Amino acid sequence: MNREEQLGPFGLQQWNSDPAPVVRPRATLLCLSHLRWGFVYQRPQHLMSRLAAHYDVLFFEEPIFGGGEPPRLDIHPAVDGVTLLVPRLPEGLSEARAIRAQRELLDGYLDERQVGELLLWYFTPMSLAFTGHLRGRVVIFDCMDELSAFRHAPPALVNMERRLMARAHVVFTGGHSLWEAKQRHHANIHAMPSSVDVAHFAVARQPLPEPQDQAGIGRPRLGFFGVIDERFDIELVAELARRRPDWNLELVGPVVKIDPETLPRLRNIHYLGGKQYAELPRYLSGWDVALMPFALNESTRFISPTKTPEYLAGGRPVVSTPIRDVVGTYGGSGVVGIADSPEGFIEAIEEALRLKPAEVARMAGRVLDGMSWDKTCAAIRGHIECLR
């Protein structure tokens, strides 16, 4: 019962025994990101768009340099409930002046909004340079990758990460192997592997209208979507194409940090460029096998590719190089082949081509059971709320 009764000096009295619920004002979550919102829809977008249901999310990107105009902050209307903040700085600014400009732009914006409770979310430790003075109620470090191992990583990144680890109240990692590597550096660190929007990709299990640039490509089609960079095994892809000219390899995604001229140019390798997240199921629907031809180097040592569950949700068998988190999570699934050589890759692809769609769906369903971005985000928010 919500109400209790007691006989007092003036007769029967009633009062509510349950305390009134505490309604907190929405906190502002300031996300500092090295990845742009409009680049590739991945972990930052999935998490921030969901957290925007609970917090006022500001997504602060790295600056764009150009022209000679004074520094300004471009403010883009909310996207999925997230407000994008893009600093624009004049060309030729020194590092110290660029840091000062970003600090002044951000401080001015926060003052204008009269932000109350502030939560700080870091995807990159380098943002500490202009936010170290801010006092967040909760400081979160989402260590989604080992950024120091990536090409063109700033020399100061390792030291900045140490500083952020010391300041953060909670740390999340993008995979289990990265958690194992970082766990000794923080007392409140949790593995939060990237997840999947099953419903978004499950439509690829049905025939969909072919994208124009894919329609003329013959079968079998072996596909990859994602960023093509130093993590991509160019030689493996070239060798597959050379050894099996009857197979068509589709590579969907932007080329960054590597010279496009170094990519193999063979008749059965098709570079389709970057696509929007909404378009990916249409491409996936037309593939026979999905590939993850990652190189085995320092930049891939701790990665936990989001595309693995996305491929599986779309009903496609997967063949991958032996990335540690892929082997540990999916290696025994029967629907993700693992190979570390061109010969092994070809054999694994041939096995994948023999699988029936119903077999793939059954095995993929077991692997993906209970996996969702909603669930991952809820777990993350639980840790944040415990600290507020």
SVG drawing of the C-alpha trace seen along z (x, -y; Angstrom):
<svg xmlns="http://www.w3.org/2000/svg" viewBox="-11 -37 67 64">
<polyline fill="none" stroke="black" stroke-width="0.4" points="0.0,0.0 1.2,-3.5 -0.7,-5.1 -0.6,-4.4 -3.2,-5.2 -2.8,-6.2 -5.1,-7.4 -3.8,-10.8 -5.0,-13.3 -7.3,-14.8 -8.6,-11.5 -7.7,-9.4 -4.7,-10.7 -3.2,-9.6 0.2,-10.2 2.2,-8.8 4.9,-6.5 6.9,-6.4 9.5,-9.1 8.9,-11.4 11.0,-10.4 14.1,-12.6 13.9,-14.2 17.4,-15.3 17.8,-17.9 19.4,-16.6 23.2,-16.7 25.3,-17.9 27.6,-15.2 30.5,-16.7 32.0,-14.2 35.6,-14.9 36.2,-12.9 39.0,-12.3 36.4,-10.9 34.0,-13.1 30.3,-12.5 29.8,-12.3 32.8,-10.1 31.8,-6.5 28.9,-5.5 30.4,-3.4 30.9,-3.3 30.7,-7.0 27.5,-7.5 25.8,-4.4 26.6,-5.4 26.1,-9.1 22.7,-8.9 21.4,-6.6 22.9,-8.5 21.1,-11.6 17.9,-10.2 19.2,-10.8 21.7,-13.7 22.2,-16.8 25.0,-15.5 27.6,-17.8 29.9,-16.2 33.1,-18.3 35.2,-17.4 38.8,-18.1 39.4,-21.5 39.2,-22.2 42.0,-24.5 41.6,-26.9 41.5,-30.5 42.5,-33.5 39.3,-34.2 39.3,-34.4 38.5,-31.2 34.9,-30.3 32.7,-27.4 30.3,-26.0 27.2,-24.7 25.1,-22.2 21.5,-21.4 21.0,-18.3 21.6,-15.1 19.9,-12.0 19.6,-14.3 23.3,-15.2 24.6,-18.8 27.7,-18.9 30.4,-21.5 33.2,-22.0 36.0,-24.5 37.3,-26.3 40.7,-27.8 42.9,-29.9 45.6,-28.1 49.1,-28.3 48.2,-28.5 50.9,-27.1 49.9,-24.1 49.8,-26.3 47.6,-28.9 45.3,-26.2 44.9,-24.7 44.1,-28.1 41.6,-28.9 39.7,-25.6 39.6,-26.2 38.2,-29.7 35.6,-28.6 34.5,-25.7 34.4,-27.8 32.4,-30.5 29.9,-28.0 29.5,-26.3 29.1,-29.7 26.5,-30.8 24.5,-27.6 24.9,-28.0 25.7,-24.4 25.1,-23.0 26.2,-19.4 28.8,-18.4 29.9,-14.9 33.1,-14.6 33.5,-11.8 36.8,-11.3 37.4,-9.2 40.8,-10.8 43.2,-11.8 44.6,-14.6 41.5,-16.7 42.9,-17.1 45.1,-19.8 42.2,-22.2 39.7,-20.7 42.0,-19.9 40.6,-22.9 37.0,-21.6 35.6,-19.8 33.2,-17.1 31.0,-15.5 32.0,-12.2 35.0,-11.8 34.7,-8.9 37.5,-7.6 36.2,-5.3 39.4,-3.7 37.9,-2.2 41.3,-1.5 45.0,-1.6 45.4,-4.9 49.1,-5.2 49.6,-2.3 47.9,-4.0 49.7,-5.7 50.4,-9.4 49.6,-9.1 50.8,-12.3 54.0,-11.6 52.3,-13.0 49.4,-10.6 50.9,-8.0 51.6,-10.6 48.2,-12.2 46.6,-8.8 48.4,-8.3 47.1,-11.7 43.5,-10.8 43.7,-7.5 44.7,-9.2 41.8,-11.7 39.0,-9.4 36.4,-8.1 35.6,-5.2 37.2,-3.6 35.6,-1.6 37.5,0.4 36.3,1.3 37.2,5.0 38.4,7.7 42.0,7.8 42.3,4.0 40.8,4.4 43.4,7.0 46.1,4.7 44.8,1.6 43.2,3.1 46.3,2.6 46.2,-1.1 42.8,-1.8 40.7,-0.5 37.3,-1.0 37.8,0.3 35.3,2.4 35.3,4.1 32.4,2.8 32.9,4.4 31.2,2.7 27.8,4.3 25.3,4.4 21.9,3.1 20.6,6.4 17.3,5.0 19.2,2.6 21.3,5.3 18.8,8.2 17.0,6.8 20.0,7.9 18.9,11.5 16.2,10.8 16.7,9.8 17.0,6.1 17.3,3.8 20.9,3.8 22.8,0.5 23.7,-0.7 27.5,-0.4 27.1,3.2 24.5,4.5 27.0,5.3 29.5,7.2 29.5,11.0 29.3,13.7 30.5,15.0 30.9,11.7 33.2,11.4 32.6,8.1 34.2,5.8 32.8,2.5 34.8,0.2 37.8,-2.1 40.6,-1.1 43.8,-2.1 47.0,-0.8 45.0,2.0 44.0,3.4 46.1,6.3 46.6,5.1 48.8,8.0 46.3,10.6 43.5,9.0 45.8,8.8 46.8,12.5 43.2,13.6 42.2,11.8 45.2,13.2 44.7,16.8 40.9,16.7 40.1,14.5 36.6,16.1 35.8,14.4 34.9,10.7 36.1,8.7 34.1,5.6 35.7,3.1 33.2,0.5 34.7,-2.4 36.9,-5.4 40.7,-5.1 42.6,-7.1 46.1,-7.4 47.5,-5.3 48.3,-6.2 45.4,-5.0 48.0,-4.3 49.4,-1.4 46.1,0.5 46.0,3.5 44.3,2.8 42.9,6.0 39.8,6.6 38.1,8.5 38.7,6.0 36.1,3.3 36.5,0.2 33.1,-1.3 34.0,-4.2 32.4,-5.2 28.7,-4.7 26.2,-5.9 25.3,-3.6 21.7,-3.3 23.0,-2.0 25.2,0.9 22.4,3.6 21.7,3.2 25.3,4.0 25.6,6.8 22.4,8.4 24.2,8.9 27.3,10.6 28.0,14.3 30.7,14.0 31.9,11.1 35.6,10.5 37.8,9.1 41.3,9.0 43.1,7.2 46.8,7.1 48.4,8.5 50.4,5.5 50.5,3.2 47.5,1.2 45.3,4.3 46.6,6.0 43.7,4.9 40.9,4.1 37.4,5.6 35.8,5.0 32.2,3.8 31.6,5.3 31.8,8.9 28.4,8.9 27.0,6.6 28.0,9.1 26.4,11.9 23.2,10.0 22.9,9.6 23.1,13.4 26.5,13.6 29.3,16.0 32.5,14.3 36.2,15.0 38.8,13.1 42.4,13.0 43.2,14.2 42.4,10.9 42.5,11.9 39.0,10.6 37.5,12.1 39.0,15.5 38.0,15.3 34.4,14.3 33.5,15.9 36.2,18.5 34.1,21.5 30.8,20.3 31.0,22.3 30.1,19.2 33.3,17.2 36.3,18.8 39.8,17.8 42.8,18.0 46.3,16.4 47.5,17.1 46.1,16.7 45.8,20.5 43.9,20.6 41.7,17.7 40.8,19.4 39.9,22.6 37.8,20.8 36.0,18.9 35.2,22.1 33.8,23.6 31.7,20.5 30.3,20.6 29.0,24.1 27.0,23.0 23.2,22.7 21.5,19.5 19.5,21.4 22.7,22.8 24.2,19.3 21.1,17.8 21.0,20.5 24.7,20.2 24.7,16.4 21.6,16.3 23.4,18.2 26.4,15.8 24.3,12.7 21.8,13.7 21.4,10.9 23.8,8.6 22.7,5.0 23.9,1.5 20.9,0.7 22.1,3.3 25.7,2.1 24.7,-1.5 22.5,-0.7 25.4,1.0 27.6,-2.0 25.0,-4.4 24.7,-2.3 28.3,-2.8 28.0,-6.6 24.9,-6.9 26.6,-5.1 29.2,-7.9 26.8,-10.9"/>
</svg>
